[in-house]
Amino acid sequence: MPVEVPAATAVVTAVTVGFVAGGGEHAGDGSDDAIRHGDYVLVATQDLTTVYGAVYAFSCSNGATIVKRLGLYRGNRALLSDNPKHKPITRYGLEGIVMLGRVYGVYVAPGQVRWV
């Protein structure tokens, strides 16, 4: 099924996935659909409309870029990992985190994108 991608989706950015200092962990659960540490993702930088369940790229105050799903945790807005090993980032952990835009795809190979 084709995915409607905003015209602003031209930014390709390297993503260090996971809210961990150092390490090479990834946010996925081991499935082929997981976005992994170091993946390149297509980010619509002008798409800052928040949709629960959608995936977004965020810049952290420590310089890392993370990719998380926007959702609810205990009734509050949170950044969620698809990997249950990683705890949600709640309002107390959101200080210094800036939304870069919505993630629409993962660069797989030349000319190949896996839509998120």
Secondary structure, 3 states (H helix, E strand, C coil): CCCCCCCCCCEEEECCCCCCCCCCCCCCCCCCCCCCCCCEEEEECCCCCCCCCCEEEEECCCCCEEEEEEEEECCEEEEECCCCCCCCECHHHCCCCEEEEEEEEEEEECCEEEEC
